[in-house]
Amino acid sequence: MKLELCPNCFESGYQNGSCSRCGYKSAYGEKYGKRSLAAGTMLKQRYYIGRVLGEGGFGITYKVFDTKKNITCAVKEYAPNGLCIREPDSCRLELTSQESDGPYMAGLARFLEESQILSRLEQIPSVVDITDTFQENNTAYFVMEYLNGADLRQIVKASKQRIPVNQITDVILQVAVSMDVIHTKTKIIHRDISPENIYITRDGKVKLIDFGSAKRTETGMKKGLSVVLKPKFAPPEQFSSEMVQGSFTDVYSLASTYYYALTGIHVPPAPDRLAGKDYVPLKQMNLGVPEKISDAVDHALVLNVRQRTPSMQVFIGEIASAKSLVSQPAPKPVPKPVPKPVPRPVPKPVAGKPENPAKVLVGNRKKVVAEFPYVAVLNGVEAGKNWVLPPNQTMTFGRSMTEAHLRVQYPEDISRVHCKITYLADLKKFSIRDLSVNGVFFKGKRLQRDVDYQVKPPAKFSLSGSSCIIELGVKYEYR
C-alpha cells in the first residue's frame, strides 16, 4: 500500500501539496533542482523519501522516514551534477554521456569510501552515525542520523552579537577530542574541517559531518593526496598533491574555524598569507580571549608544518590550560542555533501559565535570580524555534536575513519584517506591533497596524491567519 505522508513531519493529513499538521508546502522544495527523488519514493522497501535537506555538486541529502524502525533519519544519495540525469517519473540515474562513465564510477567509489569511514567512526560521539549503506537506482545511498539544528557558520552569521568565548571554546574542544581519537586509532584525517561541517543540534550536541574528503594515512608519512579543500580554512599543504598531510592539517583547519567563530572574520587563505598577508591575533581584538588561547590559535595557524601544533592532543592541552581564564560564564557547552544567541544558557520555553515567582519564593524559599523572556514558534514548519529576548530591546520578527532579528524561513506569507516585539521589564509585559501585510491576530482579532499593544505573558499570537503561531512568555531561574 502506498503511503501518503507529509515530506516534513511524516504524518497523515498531507493533501494537494500542503500539510494541515505542520504547515509544510511542496512549494518550499522548489528551490532545489529536478534531479532529486520525488517525495514519497521508497528506497530498499523501507526508507520513505521526504523533503530535500541539501543539494551539492556530488550528492543530495533527504529527510527520510524509516518505516522499519519508525524513526526520522537522513539519506545521502550519490548524484554528481553534470555526470548524470534522472528522467521524469523515474528513480534511476542515467549517465549524460559515455565519457561520464569513468568519472562517475570514480566518484561512486569515493562516496562508498566516505560511508565506510563513517561506519568505522560510529562509536565517536561527535561524529554523525551511519546506520545503513546500499546501492540502488544505478547509484548508492547511506543512511545517517537526522540532525535537527544548524551548522556553526549559520549560527555565527545569524548572531547579532559575538557568541561567548566559553561556548565556542567548548564546541571546538569537543571536535578536537573526537578528531584526536580518529587520528590516533584510525589514522584518518578529515581534510575538510570548517564551520559548515560542524553541526550543533537543538539539544546541544556537537557533530562533525561530511567525511567526503577524508583519507586514511600514516600521519605525516604519505604524499600524493588529492587537492580537496576550502581555501579559507585549508593549510598550505592542502594546496598541493605532493606536500605531506597529517593530523597537523586538521589542526590548522580547526584553529581557522575557531578564529572565524570567535570573530566572524576569516583567516586569509594560505597562499595570501605566504605572500605576506596576515591576520590580527585574537588577543589584540578586545574580545575577552585570554592571551594563552590566542597564542594556542597562533601556534596552530603557523604555515610551516614543522613549527605548527603537531597534533590535536597538543592543541587540546594548550586550549584547555587557558580555558578557565575565560571571563564569560557558560554553563551549557553549546550555543542554541538561534538568530540571537545570548551569553546565558537558553532555557527551554514552556507553553502555558508561567511559574509565580512570589509563590516559589514563599513556598520553597527560593529566590528569583534571573528571568528569560522568550519568543517560541508553536506550529508550522518552523515549530520548535525559540529565542530569548534582551529586556527592553525591540526585536523584529520575519523572513528577512538582514532585517529580522528573529528569523523564520517559512511560511512565505510571513512578511520580511512581520512585527516588532519588546519585553518591558519594569511592567513585566510584552509589547507587540504589527508591520505586516497579512496581519497579527490576538484572540481571533487582527491588531491595528503600527500600534503598540501590551500583553501579559504567556500570550499567543497568530501571524498571517493560522500559518504561524508564536508564544510570548517568561521563564524564571531560581536559587
C-alpha positions in Angstrom: 0.0 0.0 0.0 1.4 3.4 -1.0 2.0 5.8 1.9 0.7 9.4 1.7 2.8 11.1 4.4 4.0 14.7 4.8 7.6 15.1 3.4 8.5 17.1 6.5 6.7 15.6 9.6 5.7 12.2 8.1 2.2 12.4 9.4 -1.0 11.9 7.6 -3.0 14.9 6.5 -0.9 15.9 3.5 -3.1 16.8 0.6 -2.6 18.9 -2.5 0.9 19.7 -1.6 0.1 21.1 1.9 0.2 19.6 5.4 -2.5 20.5 7.8 -0.4 19.4 10.8 3.0 21.1 10.4 2.2 23.7 7.7 4.7 22.3 5.1 4.0 23.1 1.5 5.5 21.4 -1.5 6.5 24.8 -2.9 9.1 25.1 -0.2 11.2 22.5 -2.0 11.1 24.2 -5.5 14.4 25.9 -4.9 16.1 22.5 -5.4 16.8 21.0 -8.8 14.8 18.4 -10.6 17.4 15.7 -10.2 16.2 14.8 -6.7 14.0 11.9 -5.9 10.3 12.6 -5.7 8.8 12.8 -2.2 7.1 9.6 -1.4 9.7 7.4 -3.1 10.5 4.2 -1.2 14.2 3.0 -1.1 15.1 -0.5 -0.2 11.4 -1.1 0.5 12.0 0.7 3.8 13.0 4.3 3.6 10.2 6.8 2.7 11.8 9.8 1.0 10.7 13.2 2.3 11.9 16.7 1.6 15.4 17.6 0.3 17.7 18.8 3.1 20.5 19.9 0.9 22.0 19.5 -2.5 25.6 19.8 -3.5 27.8 19.1 -6.5 28.2 15.4 -5.7 25.1 14.4 -3.7 21.6 15.1 -2.4 20.6 14.7 1.2 16.9 13.9 2.1 14.9 13.8 5.2 13.6 10.3 5.4 11.2 8.1 7.5 12.5 4.6 8.3 9.3 2.5 8.2 11.0 -0.4 9.9 12.3 1.5 13.0 9.6 4.2 12.8 12.1 7.0 13.2 13.2 10.0 11.2 16.7 9.8 9.6 18.6 11.3 6.7 19.7 9.6 3.5 22.6 10.9 1.3 22.4 9.9 -2.4 25.4 10.0 -4.8 24.2 12.2 -7.7 27.1 14.1 -9.3 25.8 17.1 -11.1 26.7 17.2 -14.8 27.5 13.5 -15.0 24.1 12.0 -14.6 20.4 12.8 -15.0 17.1 11.4 -13.7 14.3 11.3 -16.1 10.9 12.5 -15.0 8.9 9.8 -13.2 12.0 7.7 -12.8 14.2 6.9 -9.8 17.1 5.6 -11.8 20.1 7.8 -12.6 21.5 7.7 -16.1 24.8 8.9 -17.4 24.8 12.1 -19.5 27.3 10.5 -21.9 29.7 7.5 -22.4 32.5 9.8 -21.4 30.9 10.3 -18.0 31.3 6.6 -17.0 34.9 6.9 -15.7 34.4 10.0 -13.6 31.0 8.7 -12.4 32.4 5.4 -11.2 35.4 7.0 -9.6 33.1 9.4 -7.6 30.9 6.4 -6.6 34.0 4.7 -5.1 34.8 7.8 -3.1 31.2 8.1 -2.0 31.2 4.5 -0.7 34.6 5.1 0.9 33.0 8.0 2.9 30.3 5.7 4.2 32.9 3.1 5.2 34.9 5.7 7.0 31.9 7.0 8.9 30.8 3.4 9.8 34.2 2.8 11.4 33.8 6.0 13.5 30.3 5.3 14.8 31.4 5.0 18.4 32.8 8.5 18.5 30.2 10.9 20.0 30.9 14.0 17.8 30.7 12.1 14.5 27.4 11.6 12.7 26.2 8.0 12.9 25.8 5.8 9.8 23.2 3.1 10.1 22.9 1.6 6.6 24.6 1.6 3.2 23.2 0.2 0.0 23.1 0.5 -3.9 20.0 1.1 -5.9 18.8 3.1 -8.9 22.3 2.9 -10.5 23.8 4.8 -7.6 24.5 4.4 -3.9 23.0 5.7 -0.6 23.9 5.8 3.0 21.6 6.3 5.9 22.6 8.5 8.9 21.1 10.0 12.0 18.9 13.1 11.4 20.4 16.2 12.8 18.0 19.0 13.8 19.8 22.3 14.3 22.2 24.4 12.4 25.9 24.4 11.4 28.4 26.7 13.0 28.6 29.1 10.0 24.8 29.6 10.1 24.9 30.3 13.8 27.8 32.8 13.5 26.2 34.7 10.6 22.8 34.8 12.3 24.2 36.2 15.5 23.8 39.9 16.2 26.4 39.7 19.0 29.6 37.8 19.4 29.0 34.3 20.7 30.6 33.9 24.2 34.2 32.7 24.1 33.5 29.8 26.5 30.7 28.4 24.4 32.7 28.5 21.2 35.7 27.0 23.0 33.7 24.1 24.3 32.4 23.4 20.8 35.9 23.4 19.3 37.3 21.2 22.2 34.6 18.6 21.5 35.5 18.4 17.9 39.2 18.4 18.8 38.8 15.5 21.2 36.9 13.4 18.6 39.5 14.2 15.9 42.3 13.2 18.3 40.6 9.8 18.7 40.2 9.5 15.0 43.8 10.4 14.2 45.2 8.1 16.9 43.1 5.0 16.3 42.3 5.1 12.6 45.0 7.3 11.1 42.1 9.1 9.2 42.4 12.8 8.6 39.3 14.8 7.8 40.8 17.4 5.4 37.6 19.5 5.4 37.0 20.8 8.9 35.2 24.1 8.6 32.2 25.9 10.2 29.8 24.3 7.6 30.9 20.9 8.8 30.4 21.4 12.5 26.7 20.9 13.3 25.0 22.0 16.6 21.8 20.2 17.3 18.9 21.8 19.2 19.6 19.6 22.2 23.2 20.9 22.3 25.1 18.0 20.7 28.1 18.8 18.5 28.5 16.7 15.4 31.3 16.7 12.8 29.9 15.9 9.3 31.0 15.4 5.7 33.9 13.0 5.6 33.8 13.0 1.8 37.4 14.3 1.7 38.7 12.1 4.5 41.7 9.8 3.8 43.5 7.2 5.8 47.2 7.9 6.0 50.0 7.2 8.3 50.1 10.7 9.9 52.8 12.8 8.2 54.2 9.9 6.1 52.1 9.7 2.9 52.2 12.1 -0.1 50.1 12.2 -3.2 46.8 13.1 -1.6 44.3 14.8 -3.8 43.8 18.5 -3.7 40.5 18.9 -1.9 40.0 22.0 0.2 38.1 25.1 1.3 40.6 27.9 0.6 39.7 29.9 3.7 40.3 27.1 6.1 42.9 24.9 4.5 46.6 25.0 5.3 49.3 25.4 2.7 50.0 21.6 2.3 46.4 21.1 1.0 47.0 23.3 -2.0 49.5 20.7 -3.4 49.2 17.0 -4.0 52.8 16.4 -3.2 53.1 18.0 0.2 52.8 16.0 3.4 49.4 16.0 5.1 48.6 14.7 8.6 46.9 15.5 11.9 48.5 18.9 11.8 46.5 19.6 8.7 43.2 19.2 10.6 44.7 21.2 13.5 45.2 24.2 11.2 41.6 23.9 9.8 40.1 23.6 13.3 42.1 26.6 14.5 40.9 28.7 11.5 37.4 27.6 12.2 37.8 28.7 15.9 39.1 32.1 14.8 36.1 32.6 12.5 33.6 31.5 15.1 35.0 34.0 17.6 35.4 36.9 15.3 33.2 36.4 12.3 36.3 37.1 10.2 38.2 34.6 8.1 41.9 34.0 8.4 43.4 34.9 5.0 43.8 31.9 2.6 47.2 30.2 3.0 48.5 31.4 -0.4 47.8 35.0 0.5 49.5 34.5 3.9 52.5 33.0 2.1 52.6 36.2 0.0 52.7 38.4 3.1 49.0 39.0 4.1 48.3 38.1 7.7 45.5 38.2 10.4 45.1 40.1 13.6 45.8 37.9 16.7 42.8 37.3 18.9 44.4 38.9 21.9 44.6 42.2 20.0 40.8 42.3 19.2 39.3 43.1 22.6 37.0 40.0 22.6 37.8 38.7 26.1 40.0 36.0 24.7 42.8 35.0 27.1 46.3 35.5 25.8 47.1 31.8 26.2 44.2 30.8 24.0 45.2 33.4 21.4 48.8 32.0 21.5 47.4 28.5 21.1 45.5 29.5 18.0 48.5 31.3 16.6 50.6 28.2 17.2 48.0 26.1 15.3 47.9 28.5 12.4 51.7 28.5 11.7 52.2 28.0 8.0 55.3 25.8 8.4 54.2 22.3 9.4 57.4 21.7 11.3 56.7 24.6 13.6 52.9 24.2 13.8 51.0 22.5 16.6 51.7 18.8 15.7 48.5 17.1 16.9 45.0 17.5 18.3 46.3 16.3 21.7 48.7 19.2 21.9 46.1 21.7 20.7 43.6 20.4 23.3 46.2 20.8 26.0 47.1 24.4 25.0 43.4 25.4 24.8 42.2 23.6 27.9 45.0 25.0 30.1 43.8 28.5 29.4 40.0 27.8 29.3 39.5 28.6 33.0 40.7 32.2 32.3 37.7 33.0 30.1 35.6 35.5 31.8 32.2 34.7 30.4 30.1 32.1 32.3 28.8 29.4 30.1 27.1 26.5 32.0 25.9 24.9 28.7 28.6 23.9 26.3 26.9 24.8 23.0 25.0 27.9 21.9 21.5 27.3 20.7 21.2 27.6 16.9 19.1 30.8 17.1 19.5 34.2 15.4 20.1 36.0 18.7 22.5 34.0 20.9 22.9 35.4 24.4 25.7 34.8 27.0 23.5 32.8 29.3 22.1 29.3 28.7 18.9 29.4 26.8 16.1 27.9 28.9 13.5 25.8 27.1 10.3 27.7 26.8 7.3 26.1 28.3 3.8 26.8 26.9 1.1 27.7 29.4 1.0 29.7 32.6 4.4 30.8 33.9 5.5 30.0 37.4 4.7 32.5 40.0 8.0 33.9 41.5 6.3 35.0 44.7 4.8 31.6 45.3 8.0 29.8 44.7 9.9 32.3 47.0 7.5 31.7 49.9 6.7 28.0 49.4 10.1 26.7 48.6 12.3 29.6 49.9 13.9 30.1 46.5 14.9 33.4 45.1 14.4 34.5 41.5 17.9 35.3 40.2 17.0 35.8 36.5 14.1 35.9 34.1 14.2 35.0 30.5 11.6 36.5 28.2 11.2 34.3 25.1 9.5 34.0 21.7 8.6 30.5 20.7 7.1 29.2 17.4 4.4 26.7 18.3 3.3 25.4 14.9 4.2 25.2 11.3 7.4 24.1 9.6 9.5 26.2 11.9 7.8 24.8 15.1 10.3 24.5 17.9 12.3 27.6 17.1 12.7 29.8 20.1 14.7 32.9 21.1 15.5 34.6 24.4 14.9 38.4 24.2 17.1 41.0 25.8 14.8 43.1 28.1 13.7 46.5 26.9 15.2 45.9 23.4 12.9 46.0 20.4 13.3 42.9 18.2 12.0 42.3 14.7 10.3 39.1 13.6 10.1 38.0 10.0 11.7 36.2 7.0 14.4 38.7 6.1 18.0 37.6 6.7 19.2 41.2 7.0 16.3 42.9 8.7 14.8 40.4 11.1 16.4 39.6 14.5 14.1 36.6 15.0 14.0 34.9 11.6 11.9 32.1 10.1 12.1 30.9 6.6 8.5 29.7 6.2 5.7 30.1 5.7 6.1 32.6 2.8 3.0 34.7 3.8 5.1 35.9 6.7 6.4 39.4 5.8 10.1 40.2 5.6 9.6 42.2 8.8 6.3 41.0 10.2 6.2 42.6 13.6 8.2 44.2 16.4 8.4 42.6 19.9 9.7 44.2 23.1 9.8 42.8 26.6 9.1 45.7 29.0 11.0 44.5 32.1 9.5 47.1 34.5 5.9 46.3 33.6 6.5 42.5 33.2 4.7 42.8 29.9 5.3 42.3 26.2 4.7 45.0 23.6 3.9 43.8 20.0 3.4 46.0 16.9 2.1 44.7 13.6 4.1 45.8 10.5 2.9 43.2 8.1 0.6 42.8 5.1 -1.2 39.7 6.3 -1.6 40.7 9.9 -1.1 39.8 13.5 -4.0 38.2 15.4 -4.7 38.1 19.1 -7.7 36.1 20.4 -9.1 36.0 16.9 -8.9 39.7 16.3 -6.5 41.4 14.0 -4.3 44.1 15.6 -4.2 47.5 14.2 -1.1 48.1 12.1 1.7 50.3 13.5 0.1 50.4 17.0 1.8 49.0 20.1 -0.2 46.5 22.1 0.8 45.4 25.6 0.0 41.9 26.9 0.8 39.9 30.0 2.8 36.6 29.4 2.1 34.0 28.3 0.3 35.3 25.2 -0.2 33.6 21.9 -0.4 35.4 18.6 -1.2 34.0 15.1 0.7 35.6 12.2 -1.0 35.7 8.7 -4.1 33.8 9.8 -3.1 30.5 11.4 0.0 29.7 9.3 2.4 30.6 12.2 1.6 30.8 15.9 4.1 32.3 18.4 4.1 32.4 22.1 5.5 35.3 24.2 6.4 34.1 27.7 8.9 34.3 30.5 10.9 31.5 32.1 12.4 32.1 35.6 15.6 30.9 37.1 15.7 30.3 40.9 18.3 29.8 43.5 
